[in-house]
Amino acid sequence: MKRKGGMQSQSAPVSAIAARRSRQKLVAASQTSTTDVESFVNEEPPLKKTKTSASERSSSGNSKNRQSLHGGESAEAPASTKVTSKAKRSDEPHAVGTSNEYQSDISDEYDGVETEGTNGEIECGRPFANDPVDFQSFLLSKSRIGRKDVVYRTDNAICIRLKLKTRKNVGLIGQYDLWVKRGVVSIMGAKLPPSPHLYRIYAPSTHSLPVIKCVSGIEGYAEVEIRSCNNGLSRLRNLSNLYHRIWNTKEPAPGSILQPGRCLSFSILHSSSDDPLKRHLRPLHLDKKWSASIHSLSQRGGFLRVLTCGPKGSGKSTFNKYLLNHLLSPPPSEDNLQHNQHGVAFLDLDPGQPELSPMGQIYLAHLRTPLLGPPFSHPTLNSQSDGHIVRSHYIGASSPKDDPDHYIATAMDLMNRYQELLQSYPQCPLIINYPGWIFGLGLEIAISLVTSLGLTDVVYMSDKGPAEVVEPLTAAASEAGIPVAILPSQPTDFVSRSSAQLRSMQMLSYFHFIQHQGKNGVWSDIPLCQTRPVTVKYSGASRGIFGIMVTGSHHDPDMLRDLLDGAVVGVVAIENLNAIASIDGRNDKTIGVPHFDSDGDLQMEPGVTLNENQSPSLPSSPSHPSPDDDKHPNITYTPRENLPYLFAGNGACYPLDPNLSHCLGQAIIRSINAETQTVDIYTPIPHYNIREALEQGNRLVLVRGQVDNPNWAISEEYFSARAAERRHRRLIAQAKASGVTSDAAARREQTMVSERLRERVRRAGNVPWMRLDEGSGDAKEHDIRQIWRLRKKAYPADSGSGSDREW
């Protein structure tokens, strides 16, 4: 708990945060006096940086001793990979590495210590040699869980008892299944009664850790079983260093009730100082005003229509998640049981950091179970038991500023879909998440939505203004008769991943997520370059792609192939060709307009077939296409590849009509074959979703937007090769440690495997689109200071500063 400066007496001891900030000011003052002289002589522009965490400052200060976060067994200098791309690059301040610059093999330091468990998935390791001096410890549990609190243990689970009288709670890091056997417990706003249902919970170090609390019990206590789980999410560390050091370690914390030697997927911690990796872990607790507001809003039940807005980093997503979980798990009663059956509708209007989809989309979701993890633990939603995406639209950017009219149109269409959802679930409340763009045009859009969506409440997540935002927003809500709740924000001082890195983690998780119909999804750690792409025809009688659209200004058709190679595109289904014709300035939406027939559409077979190149492809329709399909007035075919370039507008390409189109998901263009008139794509969209869209007569359009380049995909093979090499070295080290002697043939085989793995690493790093930077951290930092870098403004969440330029 932070204390205000005015409330502290002069004789009070200085807290760790105050001491840290005072040291920052002293260091900044000394550096400023030196830097001012150097900058005057060298005429170097000032470099604005965001506030860094303690671990960042310690790592930069000790980089000469450590050389990097991963020394490795070998004596070779640590390397970092820099991904270069033709498109613009993001130089946002980061803690571990941006999407363009990666530090390779963070876990190399743990070779011989970081070992995979029986499930091959648990991240294990040991702390750094130089721990942060100003490390601050947070209590994750009010009291330490002892042996008397353990009901029983198994090989992969533990059952503990939480007493209500002593307010016993437990904080965990990792991923696990929670089974409530007795009493009622709460976690992340959800109240879970006894049931045979297992709740999958994800608690990485990138976010505040959820705490399990006892709410009620027949005899004053609750019993919960915590099971280890295995779904492949932790193995994504083999593809990106952004997933390193975010889960639990192999060995339990000192004094833990977990038995050593069992590599579980979770660890029980009393405080962050118990973490062997000495990370800045913090518990997930709500402000009292937040709790009161959530309780007040939940009283509206199925009539709730609330919009949450506020500055970036103010806690909108956390508040919405708590409110959603609270609505999905009210105290048991007859009325609430009926309410549970209706679920909760979640309208996510933030294309930059969506909760249940990759970046660049806004959507309406209907949820039936609580959300108990960060966004990258549920990159998509397609389950009738847990919930599903009712409708989604592809914005193609992290901000709606480029086309606010289309953004408002998509929001209104999603709101209309919610009205249709109410016909089947009349007691389904609605939570609307608005992005952090609240200045200038963003404020005008927010006011427009407040006055037109039929809301019951508005929540603004900042009690410090600014007045130029709060006053017009409150006035518009008051005029519409909508109460406005102004709550304090809850920013954190320690951020281990930047917004850009979290987006990269979300995209990587999305493209490696595999979900079969009727089953829980799993993650694959196979690089995309080693998987077989889906081959789709874009020309001819059996084409699967009707057109290719590029948002923004018009481009020369000869440049279309270069714009598509390696880009992320949205897969949009056109329900009616008027979605294109209506945006040509005519707005022809008259009922009874003749529709084009669907004879030229593909008919998806029950399974995915293979073509002669042994690549999955969409099956072709045996019927003949309509002659009008290939002669749409808005389609121009490129001269060399014959790509169907779809452009409608005057100067800028108008997007598709959201009333007549929807987004199925996203894909990555692997290659375009002009000879076969096909395009190879990587996409996690289930084939049954594509089949359903085609059977309904929809046409598929690929939309190239302005989202970040998939640099995380470019470096996957390199990180995967290094991970395979580390695993091989660990096996050899374990064999030597166990005293197992191998014959000459086995040693020759080990040597050959080692050479092949080293060659794979060399090949993966020696590519023209990625560069390995050899050298220490000090040398890299010195080089960075010699160049000019454009950085995003780093305003505090409640500073009231900001403008449209933040986007």
Secondary structure as UniProt FT lines:
FT   HELIX           5..7
FT   TURN            10..11
FT   HELIX           16..42
FT   HELIX           54..61
FT   HELIX           63..66
FT   STRAND          79..83
FT   STRAND          101..103
FT   HELIX           106..110
FT   TURN            111..113
FT   TURN            118..119
FT   TURN            133..134
FT   HELIX           147..149
FT   STRAND          150..153
FT   STRAND          157..163
FT   TURN            164..167
FT   STRAND          169..182
FT   STRAND          184..187
FT   TURN            188..189
FT   STRAND          190..192
FT   STRAND          199..203
FT   TURN            205..206
FT   STRAND          211..216
FT   TURN            218..219
FT   STRAND          221..228
FT   HELIX           233..238
FT   HELIX           241..243
FT   TURN            244..245
FT   TURN            254..255
FT   TURN            260..261
FT   STRAND          266..269
FT   HELIX           272..274
FT   TURN            276..277
FT   HELIX           288..298
FT   TURN            299..300
FT   HELIX           301..303
FT   STRAND          305..309
FT   TURN            312..313
FT   HELIX           316..328
FT   HELIX           334..340
FT   TURN            341..342
FT   STRAND          344..348
FT   TURN            359..360
FT   STRAND          361..367
FT   HELIX           375..377
FT   STRAND          382..383
FT   TURN            384..386
FT   STRAND          387..394
FT   HELIX           400..402
FT   HELIX           404..424
FT   TURN            426..427
FT   STRAND          430..433
FT   HELIX           441..452
FT   TURN            453..454
FT   STRAND          457..460
FT   TURN            463..464
FT   HELIX           467..479
FT   TURN            480..481
FT   STRAND          484..486
FT   HELIX           499..511
FT   STRAND          513..514
FT   TURN            517..518
FT   STRAND          522..523
FT   HELIX           528..530
FT   STRAND          534..537
FT   TURN            541..542
FT   STRAND          547..550
FT   STRAND          552..553
FT   HELIX           557..559
FT   HELIX           560..564
FT   TURN            565..566
FT   STRAND          568..574
FT   HELIX           578..581
FT   HELIX           582..584
FT   TURN            585..586
FT   TURN            591..592
FT   TURN            599..600
FT   STRAND          609..610
FT   TURN            612..613
FT   STRAND          616..617
FT   TURN            627..628
FT   HELIX           629..631
FT   TURN            633..634
FT   STRAND          635..637
FT   TURN            639..641
FT   STRAND          644..646
FT   STRAND          652..653
FT   HELIX           658..660
FT   STRAND          661..673
FT   TURN            674..677
FT   STRAND          678..682
FT   HELIX           687..695
FT   TURN            696..697
FT   STRAND          699..704
FT   HELIX           711..714
FT   HELIX           716..737
FT   TURN            738..739
FT   HELIX           744..765
FT   TURN            768..769
FT   STRAND          770..774
FT   HELIX           777..785
FT   TURN            797..798
FT   HELIX           804..806
//
